[in-house]
Amino acid sequence: MLLLKHLGLNKSQIAARLGIERQAFSKALITTPIRLNLAKFAFKNFSG
């Protein structure tokens, strides 16, 4: 999920790809552990 968001997809597009409702995606994003959210910043720094 975080990778798709990092690639620029919006919540509706990600939810459609995962076969879930947008609201379910939003809830999953909120409950994602902080260490995974921090990992996206590390990924961004390494890819850029």
ZAGU-823352 format. One line per 10 residues: number of its first residue (from 0); their letters; for each residue x, y, z of N, C-alpha, C, O, CB. Coordinates in nm, 2 decimals, padded with zeros to 4 digits. Each point is the difference from the previous one (the first is absolute). Glycine has a CB too. Layout:
NUM> a> X:Y:Z:X:Y:Z:X:Y:Z:X:Y:Z:X:Y:Z; ... .
END
This chain:
0> mlllkhlgln> 00.08:-00.12:00.00:-00.08:00.12:00.00:00.09:00.13:00.00:-00.03:00.09:-00.08:-00.15:-00.22:00.20; 00.28:00.12:-00.03:00.08:00.12:00.01:00.08:00.03:-00.13:00.02:00.11:-00.04:00.00:-00.15:00.28; 00.02:-00.07:-00.31:00.07:00.01:-00.12:-00.08:00.06:-00.11:00.04:00.09:-00.07:00.10:-00.28:00.13; -00.27:00.15:-00.07:-00.09:00.05:-00.10:-00.03:00.15:00.03:00.00:00.08:-00.09:-00.10:-00.30:00.06; 00.09:00.26:00.16:-00.02:00.14:00.03:00.12:00.08:-00.03:-00.01:00.11:-00.05:-00.14:-00.18:00.24; 00.27:00.01:-00.17:00.13:00.07:-00.03:00.01:00.02:-00.15:00.06:00.10:-00.04:00.05:-00.20:00.24; -00.17:00.01:-00.28:00.01:00.01:-00.14:-00.10:00.10:-00.06:00.00:00.03:-00.12:00.08:-00.26:00.11; -00.16:00.29:00.10:-00.09:00.11:-00.04:-00.14:-00.04:-00.02:-00.08:00.09:-00.05:00.27:00.01:-00.06; -00.23:-00.22:00.14:-00.14:-00.04:-00.02:-00.08:00.06:00.12:00.05:00.01:00.11:00.01:-00.22:-00.23; -00.19:00.25:00.09:-00.08:00.05:00.10:-00.07:-00.11:00.08:00.01:-00.12:-00.05:-00.04:00.34:-00.08 .
10> ksqiaarlgi> -00.04:-00.19:00.23:-00.07:-00.10:00.09:-00.09:-00.09:-00.08:-00.01:-00.12:00.01:00.03:00.27:00.18; -00.10:-00.08:-00.28:-00.10:-00.08:-00.08:00.07:-00.10:-00.10:-00.05:-00.11:-00.01:-00.11:00.31:00.03; 00.26:-00.15:-00.08:00.08:-00.09:-00.09:00.06:-00.12:00.07:00.00:-00.11:-00.05:00.04:00.31:-00.10; 00.02:-00.17:00.26:00.06:-00.11:00.08:-00.10:-00.10:00.05:00.02:-00.12:-00.02:00.16:00.28:00.09; -00.29:-00.11:-00.02:-00.11:-00.09:00.05:-00.05:-00.08:-00.12:-00.03:-00.12:00.02:-00.03:00.28:00.16; 00.04:-00.11:-00.30:-00.05:-00.07:-00.11:00.10:-00.11:-00.04:-00.04:-00.12:-00.03:-00.08:00.32:-00.05; 00.25:-00.17:00.08:00.10:-00.10:-00.03:00.00:-00.12:00.10:00.03:-00.11:-00.03:00.11:00.29:-00.08; -00.16:-00.14:00.24:00.00:-00.10:00.11:-00.14:-00.07:00.01:00.00:-00.10:00.07:00.17:00.23:00.05; -00.27:-00.09:-00.19:-00.13:-00.06:00.01:-00.07:00.03:00.13:-00.08:-00.08:00.05:00.16:-00.09:-00.20; -00.06:00.29:00.21:-00.06:00.04:00.12:-00.06:00.14:-00.01:00.02:00.07:-00.10:00.14:-00.21:00.23 .
20> erqafskali> -00.25:00.17:-00.04:-00.06:00.14:00.00:00.11:00.10:00.04:00.09:-00.03:00.08:-00.32:-00.07:-00.02; 00.21:00.22:-00.11:00.09:00.11:00.04:00.00:00.03:00.15:00.11:00.02:00.05:-00.16:00.08:-00.27; -00.06:-00.12:00.28:00.00:00.02:00.15:00.08:-00.10:00.07:00.07:00.03:00.10:-00.30:00.07:-00.12; 00.23:-00.22:-00.03:00.08:-00.11:00.06:00.15:00.03:-00.02:00.08:-00.02:00.09:-00.26:-00.15:-00.13; 00.21:00.22:-00.07:00.14:00.04:-00.03:00.04:00.11:00.10:00.11:00.00:00.06:-00.13:-00.06:-00.30; -00.06:00.16:00.26:00.03:00.11:00.08:00.02:-00.04:00.15:00.10:00.04:00.06:-00.23:00.11:-00.21; 00.05:-00.25:00.19:00.01:-00.05:00.14:00.13:-00.08:00.01:00.07:00.01:00.10:-00.32:-00.02:-00.08; 00.28:-00.07:-00.12:00.13:-00.08:00.00:00.12:00.10:00.00:00.10:-00.03:00.07:-00.21:-00.16:-00.19; 00.10:00.30:00.05:00.11:00.09:00.00:00.03:00.07:00.13:00.11:00.02:00.05:-00.16:00.02:-00.29; -00.06:-00.01:00.31:00.00:00.06:00.13:00.06:-00.10:00.10:00.08:00.04:00.09:-00.27:00.10:-00.14 .
30> ttpirlnlak> 00.16:-00.27:00.04:00.05:-00.10:00.10:00.13:-00.06:-00.04:00.05:-00.09:00.08:-00.28:00.05:-00.03; 00.29:00.09:-00.15:00.14:-00.05:-00.04:00.10:00.04:00.10:00.00:00.12:00.04:-00.06:-00.11:-00.28; 00.14:-00.11:00.29:00.09:00.04:00.11:00.10:00.11:-00.05:00.03:00.01:-00.12:-00.05:-00.24:00.21; 00.06:00.31:00.00:00.09:00.12:-00.03:00.12:-00.04:-00.07:00.06:00.07:-00.08:-00.15:00.04:00.28; 00.15:-00.23:-00.16:00.13:-00.04:-00.06:-00.02:-00.02:-00.15:00.10:00.02:-00.08:-00.03:-00.13:00.30; -00.19:00.06:-00.27:-00.02:-00.02:-00.14:-00.01:00.14:-00.07:00.04:00.02:-00.11:-00.15:-00.24:00.15; 00.04:00.31:00.03:00.00:00.14:-00.06:00.13:00.06:-00.01:00.03:00.07:-00.09:-00.26:-00.04:00.19; 00.32:-00.05:00.00:00.13:00.05:-00.01:00.08:-00.07:-00.11:00.09:00.07:-00.06:-00.09:-00.02:00.31; -00.02:-00.17:-00.27:00.07:-00.08:-00.11:-00.03:00.07:-00.14:00.09:00.00:-00.08:-00.11:-00.21:00.22; -00.09:00.27:-00.16:-00.03:00.06:-00.13:00.09:00.12:-00.01:00.04:00.04:-00.12:-00.28:-00.12:00.12 .
40> fafknfsg> 00.27:00.15:00.10:00.09:00.12:-00.01:00.14:-00.05:-00.03:00.07:00.07:-00.07:-00.22:00.06:00.23; 00.19:-00.24:-00.10:00.13:-00.05:-00.03:00.01:-00.04:-00.15:00.10:00.02:-00.06:-00.07:-00.10:00.31; -00.14:00.01:-00.29:00.00:-00.04:-00.14:00.01:00.12:-00.10:00.07:-00.01:-00.10:-00.21:-00.19:00.17; 00.07:00.30:-00.03:00.00:00.13:-00.08:00.14:00.05:-00.01:00.04:00.05:-00.11:-00.28:00.00:00.17; 00.31:-00.05:00.05:00.14:00.06:00.00:00.09:-00.09:-00.08:00.10:00.06:-00.06:-00.14:00.04:00.29; 00.02:-00.23:-00.23:00.09:-00.09:-00.07:-00.03:00.01:-00.15:00.09:-00.02:-00.08:-00.07:-00.13:00.28; -00.14:00.17:-00.24:-00.04:00.00:-00.14:00.02:00.13:-00.07:-00.01:00.01:-00.12:-00.15:-00.18:00.18; 00.19:00.28:00.02:00.00:00.13:-00.07:00.13:00.06:-00.02:00.01:00.11:-00.06:-00.21:-00.08:00.16 .
END
